[in-house]
Amino acid sequence: MKKADVEFTPEQHKTWAELYRRQLPRVKKYACQEYLEGFELLAMPANEVPSLEFLTSRIQPLTDWQVVRTHTRYSPAEEWYQTLKERKFLVTDYLRTWEELDWTPEPDMFHDIFGHLPFFTLPRYTALQEVFAPAFLAATTDEQRENVRRLAWYTTEFGVMRQDGERKIFGTGLMSGGSEMENAMSGKMEILPFSVEAVIGKQKVMYEQHDRLFELESIESTKAQLDAYFATI
């Protein structure tokens, strides 16, 4: 893990600017209320990759979370959850290529920053995020640990949410992915009501787009369901 920031190339800044330009109208149309509120609070730059110092300066005063750099694209689960327990969010130094603008099979810094970090300005969101790490670190079996990861995957990473009678994007993986977001909102994916029982045992879809997602009622109801299940671990 590397805490100091990195220097970005002109090509990376160009890629960031194009990703931002493409995704901004999509999130304005499809994103949930919480994301849009956090997006305004974070106020990330449109034309260049933001520094860690900038991101932490916007987030930490609001929720006491920090942003730190990692060279890893998929951090090992133990490292990931230990870092989250410390209220530190890992941002990779990898940025997708120009050919992967609409969708990348691996999380990159655009996903980490644009997808995740607006939410981290909101205490009601970080209260949800903070339930996963203690449960994962307290788990005593591989099955329990994998269930924690599945529940995080199908809620904070790839959940959708009903707000004011409309389906909205909640998951950060969808928030930063153009074509998968469009597919989720156009009826090309099966959408099922979220419950812990529905998700446990369902494999994560990591290197291709999803064909089935789960719809959450609200952040608060999702946290209540997770709290009840994690209390058994």
C-alpha positions as CSV (number, residue, x, y, z in Angstrom):
1,M,0.0,0.0,0.0
2,K,1.2,3.5,-0.9
3,K,-0.1,6.4,1.0
4,A,1.5,9.2,-1.0
5,D,-0.2,10.2,-4.2
6,V,1.1,9.5,-7.7
7,E,1.8,11.7,-10.8
8,F,-0.7,11.3,-13.6
9,T,0.1,11.5,-17.3
10,P,-1.7,13.9,-19.7
11,E,-3.3,10.7,-21.3
12,Q,-4.7,9.7,-17.9
13,H,-6.1,13.2,-17.3
14,K,-7.7,13.0,-20.8
15,T,-9.2,9.6,-20.1
16,W,-10.6,10.9,-16.8
17,A,-12.1,14.0,-18.5
18,E,-13.8,11.8,-21.1
19,L,-15.1,9.3,-18.6
20,Y,-16.5,12.2,-16.5
21,R,-18.1,13.8,-19.6
22,R,-19.8,10.6,-20.6
23,Q,-21.0,9.5,-17.1
24,L,-22.2,12.9,-15.8
25,P,-25.5,12.9,-17.7
26,R,-26.1,9.3,-16.8
27,V,-25.8,9.8,-13.1
28,K,-27.9,12.9,-13.3
29,K,-30.6,10.8,-14.9
30,Y,-30.3,7.5,-13.0
31,A,-28.5,7.9,-9.7
32,C,-30.2,7.8,-6.4
33,Q,-30.7,10.9,-4.3
34,E,-27.9,10.1,-1.9
35,Y,-25.3,9.8,-4.7
36,L,-26.4,13.1,-6.2
37,E,-26.2,14.8,-2.8
38,G,-22.7,13.4,-2.2
39,F,-21.6,14.3,-5.7
40,E,-22.3,18.0,-5.0
41,L,-20.5,17.8,-1.7
42,L,-17.4,16.1,-3.1
43,A,-17.2,18.5,-6.1
44,M,-14.5,16.5,-7.8
45,P,-12.8,18.1,-10.8
46,A,-14.1,17.3,-14.3
47,N,-10.9,17.7,-16.3
48,E,-8.2,16.0,-14.2
49,V,-7.7,13.1,-11.9
50,P,-8.2,14.5,-8.3
51,S,-5.5,14.0,-5.8
52,L,-5.8,12.0,-2.6
53,E,-5.2,15.2,-0.6
54,F,-8.1,16.9,-2.3
55,L,-10.5,14.0,-1.8
56,T,-9.6,13.5,1.8
57,S,-10.0,17.2,2.5
58,R,-13.6,17.0,1.2
59,I,-14.6,13.8,2.9
60,Q,-12.8,13.6,6.3
61,P,-14.5,16.7,7.8
62,L,-17.9,15.2,7.0
63,T,-17.6,11.6,7.9
64,D,-14.0,11.1,9.3
65,W,-13.0,8.8,6.4
66,Q,-9.7,9.1,4.6
67,V,-8.6,8.1,1.1
68,V,-5.4,6.2,0.6
69,R,-3.6,4.9,-2.5
70,T,-2.9,1.2,-3.4
71,H,-1.1,-0.4,-6.3
72,T,-3.5,-3.3,-6.2
73,R,-6.7,-3.5,-8.4
74,Y,-8.4,-6.2,-6.3
75,S,-7.1,-5.9,-2.8
76,P,-7.1,-9.1,-0.7
77,A,-10.2,-9.3,1.3
78,E,-8.5,-9.3,4.7
79,E,-6.5,-6.1,3.8
80,W,-9.6,-4.5,2.2
81,Y,-11.8,-5.0,5.3
82,Q,-9.1,-4.1,7.8
83,T,-8.6,-0.9,5.9
84,L,-12.3,-0.2,5.9
85,K,-12.4,-0.8,9.6
86,E,-9.9,2.0,10.0
87,R,-12.2,4.3,7.9
88,K,-9.7,4.4,5.1
89,F,-10.9,3.8,1.5
90,L,-8.4,2.3,-1.0
91,V,-8.0,3.9,-4.4
92,T,-6.0,2.0,-7.0
93,D,-3.4,3.7,-9.2
94,Y,-4.8,1.9,-12.3
95,L,-7.0,3.8,-14.8
96,R,-8.8,1.9,-17.6
97,T,-7.6,2.3,-21.2
98,W,-9.2,4.5,-23.8
99,E,-10.7,1.3,-25.4
100,E,-12.5,0.4,-22.1
101,L,-14.3,3.7,-21.6
102,D,-17.8,2.4,-21.2
103,W,-16.9,-0.8,-19.2
104,T,-13.9,-2.3,-17.6
105,P,-13.8,-5.8,-16.0
106,E,-11.5,-4.6,-13.2
107,P,-12.1,-1.7,-10.8
108,D,-10.0,1.3,-11.7
109,M,-9.5,4.7,-10.1
110,F,-12.5,6.2,-11.9
111,H,-14.7,3.5,-10.4
112,D,-13.1,4.1,-7.0
113,I,-13.4,7.8,-7.0
114,F,-16.4,8.6,-9.2
115,G,-18.4,5.6,-8.2
116,H,-17.7,5.3,-4.5
117,L,-16.4,8.5,-3.0
118,P,-19.5,10.8,-3.4
119,F,-21.3,8.5,-1.0
120,F,-18.5,8.8,1.6
121,T,-19.5,12.5,2.3
122,L,-22.7,11.3,3.9
123,P,-22.9,9.9,7.5
124,R,-26.0,7.9,6.7
125,Y,-24.1,6.1,4.0
126,T,-20.9,5.5,5.9
127,A,-23.1,4.0,8.7
128,L,-24.1,1.3,6.2
129,Q,-20.6,0.9,4.8
130,E,-19.2,0.4,8.4
131,V,-21.2,-2.7,9.1
132,F,-19.3,-5.0,6.7
133,A,-15.8,-4.9,8.0
134,P,-16.5,-5.9,11.7
135,A,-18.7,-8.8,10.4
136,F,-16.0,-10.0,8.0
137,L,-13.2,-9.7,10.5
138,A,-15.3,-11.5,13.2
139,A,-16.3,-14.4,10.8
140,T,-14.9,-17.8,11.7
141,T,-15.6,-19.7,8.6
142,D,-14.9,-19.2,4.9
143,E,-18.7,-19.4,4.2
144,Q,-19.4,-16.6,6.6
145,R,-16.7,-14.4,5.1
146,E,-17.9,-15.1,1.6
147,N,-21.5,-14.2,2.6
148,V,-20.3,-10.8,3.9
149,R,-18.6,-10.2,0.6
150,R,-21.7,-11.2,-1.4
151,L,-23.9,-9.0,0.7
152,A,-21.6,-6.0,0.1
153,W,-21.4,-6.9,-3.6
154,Y,-25.2,-6.9,-4.2
155,T,-25.9,-3.8,-2.1
156,T,-23.2,-1.2,-2.1
157,E,-21.5,-2.3,-5.3
158,F,-24.4,-3.4,-7.5
159,G,-27.7,-2.6,-5.8
160,V,-30.6,-0.6,-7.3
161,M,-33.1,1.3,-5.2
162,R,-36.7,2.5,-5.5
163,Q,-37.1,6.2,-4.8
164,D,-40.3,8.2,-5.4
165,G,-41.7,5.4,-7.5
166,E,-38.7,5.2,-9.8
167,R,-35.9,2.7,-10.0
168,K,-32.5,4.4,-9.3
169,I,-28.9,3.3,-9.3
170,F,-27.3,2.8,-5.9
171,G,-24.4,0.4,-6.5
172,T,-21.0,2.0,-7.1
173,G,-20.0,-0.5,-9.8
174,L,-23.0,0.6,-11.8
175,M,-22.5,4.2,-11.1
176,S,-19.1,4.3,-12.9
177,G,-20.0,1.9,-15.7
178,G,-21.8,3.3,-18.7
179,S,-23.1,0.4,-20.6
180,E,-24.0,-1.7,-17.5
181,M,-25.8,1.2,-16.0
182,E,-27.8,1.6,-19.1
183,N,-28.6,-2.1,-19.3
184,A,-29.8,-2.1,-15.6
185,M,-32.1,0.8,-16.2
186,S,-33.5,-0.3,-19.6
187,G,-35.0,-3.6,-18.4
188,K,-32.3,-5.9,-19.8
189,M,-31.5,-7.3,-16.3
190,E,-33.8,-9.2,-14.0
191,I,-34.4,-7.2,-10.8
192,L,-35.4,-9.0,-7.6
193,P,-36.3,-7.6,-4.2
194,F,-33.3,-7.6,-1.9
195,S,-33.2,-9.9,1.1
196,V,-30.2,-11.5,2.9
197,E,-31.6,-14.9,2.1
198,A,-31.8,-14.2,-1.6
199,V,-28.2,-13.1,-1.8
200,I,-26.5,-15.6,0.4
201,G,-25.1,-18.4,-1.8
202,K,-25.3,-16.4,-5.0
203,Q,-22.0,-16.1,-6.7
204,K,-20.5,-12.6,-7.5
205,V,-20.3,-11.7,-11.2
206,M,-16.8,-10.1,-11.5
207,Y,-15.5,-10.2,-15.1
208,E,-18.7,-9.8,-17.1
209,Q,-21.9,-7.7,-16.8
210,H,-24.7,-8.9,-14.6
211,D,-28.0,-10.4,-15.7
212,R,-29.7,-10.1,-12.3
213,L,-29.6,-7.5,-9.6
214,F,-31.4,-6.8,-6.3
215,E,-33.5,-3.8,-5.5
216,L,-33.2,-2.2,-2.0
217,E,-36.0,-0.3,-0.2
218,S,-33.6,2.2,1.4
219,I,-30.3,2.6,3.1
220,E,-31.9,2.3,6.5
221,S,-33.9,-0.8,5.7
222,T,-30.8,-2.5,4.1
223,K,-28.7,-1.7,7.2
224,A,-31.4,-3.1,9.5
225,Q,-31.4,-6.4,7.5
226,L,-27.6,-6.6,7.5
227,D,-27.4,-5.8,11.2
228,A,-29.7,-8.6,12.0
229,Y,-27.8,-11.1,10.0
230,F,-24.3,-10.0,11.0
231,A,-25.4,-10.2,14.7
232,T,-25.4,-14.0,14.1
233,I,-21.7,-14.0,13.1
